[in-house]
Amino acid sequence: MKLLALLLSLSFLVITHEFGHYCFARLFKCRVRRFYMFFNWKFSILKAKRFDGKWHFLWFNATTPKEWEEKEPDNTLWGIGWIPLGGYCDIAGMIDETKSAEDMASEPQPWEYRSKKAWQRLCIISGGVLVNFISALVIYAAVFAHWGQDELPMRNATLGYDYHQILIDEGFQNGDMIICIDNEEFTDTVGIDVVMNKLALSNPKEVTVQRTLHLNDTTFATDTATGEPIVAAIAQHDTTMILEIEMSGKLLEKIGKENPKYLMQLRTPFIVKDFMAGSVAEKAGMQIGDSVISINGEPTPSYTEISEALQDNAEKEIVVGFYRHDTLMQLPITLGSDAKLGVMLKSPLEVFEVKHIDYNVFQAIPAGIKYGCQTLVTYVSSLKILFTKGGASNLGGFGTIASVFPKEWDWYQFWTMTAFLAIILAFMNIIPIPGLDGGHIVFTLWEMITRRKPSEKFLERAQMVGMILLFALLIFANGNDLWRWLRGKF
């Protein structure tokens, strides 16, 4: 399912990106010879072109018939390739990955890209990036209009958060609640994403947390036989305190080196939502709605502690303590070799108080634009991690992209992830590397400023260098994925 979601998302992104180039090219009366989703090295899955008043199709074809090229050259040949690494829009008279300077030996024609004014060429080459970003904003607006927006304010997560070892080493403890970073206090309505981005990207000097301490109140009595004091009763109670954690100043560097999947994540209670087939917990007598609080008498306030306790007791009998309708109960359960109870848990959105916002269409549009712009700013800020020691290991390829999609099909997750990838694609394409849109934009801006157009030979060589760099980056990023997979970190 992850692979299917990745392919559909990439297909959407490629089509919208190349369609941006196509629309501006046609607007300025440039011929678009070919429009391809995915690359078609050696052969194409599908080719289609309209001429002689009707559409013509070719399936699994290697060579385009000569008459297809000659008839109605103003019409575009549409195709689907078989290599899902991108796509292209073959605009007549433009040096890109589909042609070289030798292809441009003839005199410039009025319907060619190279014959257009610099500002028109700038619009054509910027069209893909522009449409990618706009499509992301449209998707976010549509998602908000259809599903609304669920936010879990940070303070509503009453069990606090679990932290990566990077933050544990800085002085955090699981269960801490961040309330202030470098004197910036967070209100009750701020979500975890805002706090996590601030923590990860600002390299803070000081973080203030609220920490819950579990204390024992011991009552003593006198042994009538010996006269010695003995423990009569132990009562537990919780108290909170505010702590200031002095950071090492090397958090960003550590993140770049360790490449953690998360810095902090929600601590959730272990509340049974349903049972899996063959569940040992169901056979022992547990019911939907039971809330586990202890294993073998040891307090387990969240899923994290319970999961660890279960792993330590594989193929053993344990005593599970839980609440059922405010009544404390216990059951002996014998675990299997997988050390699992065989239950499905309630999600945090079902347990904690969530802030849900419904939008109508007119409200969703500005909300989607705002969210998309915030996402872009956060993503660009996160790139600073790549420039830390070991930061390049954070680069990921198609495996990393596929891993962010859920195992089960979810339209909400699909569209939100597609919007996020559209923003990434828009930004990455505007980087001034020859071979990317950003490289063409730089050369066009140079021409507009200096009134001197780079030679076609120079553009060809720059294109070649850029493509080599891009392929090297592609190999490196997917090599990182392979290395993570070999180490079991996917």
Helices and strands as residue ranges (DSSP letters): H 2-27, E 32-39, E 44-51, E 54-61, H 66-70, E 77-80, E 83-91, G 101-104, G 113-115, H 118-147, E 149-151, G 154-156, E 161-163, H 165-170, E 177-181, E 184-185, H 192-201, E 206-222, E 229-246, H 251-258, E 264-266, E 270-275, H 280-284, E 291-295, E 298-299, H 303-311, E 317-324, E 327-334, E 343-345, H 348-351, E 355-357, H 361-382, G 383-387, G 391-394, H 398-403, H 411-429, H 437-450, H 456-486
